[in-house]
Amino acid sequence: MVREILIWPDPILKQKALPVDKVDDGVRRLLDDMSETMYAADGVGLAAPQIGVLKRCIVIDASPRQEGQKLIHLVNPRIVRAEGETVYTEGCLSIPGEAEDVDRFAKVWVRALDYSGKEFEVEAEELLAIALQHENDHLEGTVFVDHLSSLKRELIRRRMKKLKAEHASETPAEVKKAAQHQSAL
């Protein structure tokens, strides 16, 4: 089921997500809904807080933009190692139409539980590494604009409040047709 994506500065996006005790059918349904929602919005990744669920769950599929990738489900992900530096122009499904350069690690290792509840580790570079860091930030109550100057962040906040006000009267179908930024994570 496609769910509504919260638009920043929604206060839920500032809260820390809680660990998942057990990967059960309810968590798998959440992961399925998150995947459907991410694909419907043409995103690369989605964290549960973005749909109003404060659980430490992430879905990422960098395959449209990074060869050799596929959909991955991460429950209780944590970055266990990181190295190097890179700058990437990031967007976000919760901050539509905005994109800014963000400093990130060039390579990360993330440990998590998979769709079945089995622990695994992923080593990532390029877009997958960026997406893992971006979505993990969401679990900590951080959005990419928190990495920007206060001036840039405030300008984007104003545009998002205006966008939310404009879309308040639109039907869900009209909102779905709205332009998405190509690098939205």
LINRA-V329501 format. One record per residue. N is the residue number from 1. RES is the residue in one small letter. PHI is phi in whole degrees, -180 to 180 (none if undefined). BURIAL is I if it has 16 or more other ideal C-beta (glycine too) atoms within 10 Angstrom, else O. Layout:
# LINRA-V329501
((N | RES | PHI | BURIAL) (N | RES | PHI | BURIAL))
This chain:
# LINRA-V329501
((1 | m | none | O) (2 | v | -77 | I) (3 | r | -109 | I) (4 | e | -74 | O) (5 | i | -94 | I) (6 | l | -69 | I) (7 | i | -104 | I) (8 | w | -64 | I) (9 | p | -98 | I) (10 | d | -54 | I) (11 | p | -62 | O) (12 | i | -63 | I) (13 | l | -69 | I) (14 | k | -96 | O) (15 | q | -93 | O) (16 | k | -79 | O) (17 | a | -79 | I) (18 | l | -95 | O) (19 | p | -62 | O) (20 | v | -90 | I) (21 | d | -71 | O) (22 | k | -152 | O) (23 | v | -82 | I) (24 | d | -120 | O) (25 | d | -61 | O) (26 | g | -64 | O) (27 | v | -69 | I) (28 | r | -64 | O) (29 | r | -62 | O) (30 | l | -60 | I) (31 | l | -61 | I) (32 | d | -63 | O) (33 | d | -62 | I) (34 | m | -63 | I) (35 | s | -63 | I) (36 | e | -60 | O) (37 | t | -65 | I) (38 | m | -61 | I) (39 | y | -65 | O) (40 | a | -63 | O) (41 | a | -94 | I) (42 | d | 59 | O) (43 | g | -101 | I) (44 | v | -97 | I) (45 | g | -153 | I) (46 | l | -154 | I) (47 | a | -108 | I) (48 | a | -53 | I) (49 | p | -59 | I) (50 | q | -67 | I) (51 | i | -112 | I) (52 | g | 83 | O) (53 | v | -112 | I) (54 | l | -88 | O) (55 | k | -123 | I) (56 | r | -82 | I) (57 | c | -131 | I) (58 | i | -138 | I) (59 | v | -125 | I) (60 | i | -142 | I) (61 | d | -141 | I) (62 | a | -91 | I) (63 | s | -58 | O) (64 | p | -64 | O) (65 | r | -124 | O) (66 | q | -144 | I) (67 | e | -59 | O) (68 | g | 85 | O) (69 | q | -101 | I) (70 | k | -154 | O) (71 | l | -64 | O) (72 | i | -128 | I) (73 | h | -108 | I) (74 | l | -129 | I) (75 | v | -112 | I) (76 | n | 54 | I) (77 | p | -69 | I) (78 | r | -147 | O) (79 | i | -78 | I) (80 | v | -102 | O) (81 | r | -161 | O) (82 | a | -150 | I) (83 | e | -153 | O) (84 | g | 73 | O) (85 | e | -136 | O) (86 | t | -153 | O) (87 | v | -121 | O) (88 | y | -134 | I) (89 | t | -81 | O) (90 | e | -102 | I) (91 | g | -122 | I) (92 | c | -156 | I) (93 | l | -62 | I) (94 | s | -89 | I) (95 | i | -135 | I) (96 | p | -62 | I) (97 | g | 82 | O) (98 | e | -112 | I) (99 | a | -154 | I) (100 | e | -147 | I) (101 | d | -72 | O) (102 | v | -130 | I) (103 | d | -78 | O) (104 | r | -139 | I) (105 | f | -72 | I) (106 | a | -78 | I) (107 | k | -142 | I) (108 | v | -136 | I) (109 | w | -119 | I) (110 | v | -124 | I) (111 | r | -108 | O) (112 | a | -159 | I) (113 | l | -98 | I) (114 | d | -92 | O) (115 | y | -57 | I) (116 | s | -94 | O) (117 | g | 95 | O) (118 | k | -89 | O) (119 | e | -71 | O) (120 | f | -149 | O) (121 | e | -130 | O) (122 | v | -119 | I) (123 | e | -104 | O) (124 | a | -136 | I) (125 | e | -133 | O) (126 | e | 56 | I) (127 | l | -61 | I) (128 | l | -61 | I) (129 | a | -64 | I) (130 | i | -63 | I) (131 | a | -62 | I) (132 | l | -61 | I) (133 | q | -69 | I) (134 | h | -61 | I) (135 | e | -70 | I) (136 | n | -63 | I) (137 | d | -57 | I) (138 | h | -57 | I) (139 | l | -68 | I) (140 | e | -97 | O) (141 | g | 81 | I) (142 | t | -117 | O) (143 | v | -115 | I) (144 | f | -60 | I) (145 | v | -69 | I) (146 | d | -67 | O) (147 | h | -89 | I) (148 | l | -99 | I) (149 | s | -66 | O) (150 | s | -62 | O) (151 | l | -66 | O) (152 | k | -61 | O) (153 | r | -61 | I) (154 | e | -67 | O) (155 | l | -62 | O) (156 | i | -68 | I) (157 | r | -57 | O) (158 | r | -62 | O) (159 | r | -65 | O) (160 | m | -68 | I) (161 | k | -63 | O) (162 | k | -65 | O) (163 | l | -61 | I) (164 | k | -61 | O) (165 | a | -66 | O) (166 | e | -65 | O) (167 | h | -83 | O) (168 | a | -59 | O) (169 | s | -95 | O) (170 | e | -85 | O) (171 | t | -78 | O) (172 | p | -57 | O) (173 | a | -66 | O) (174 | e | -68 | O) (175 | v | -64 | O) (176 | k | -62 | O) (177 | k | -78 | O) (178 | a | -61 | O) (179 | a | -64 | O) (180 | q | -112 | O) (181 | h | -76 | I) (182 | q | -63 | O) (183 | s | -100 | I) (184 | a | -64 | I) (185 | l | -102 | I))
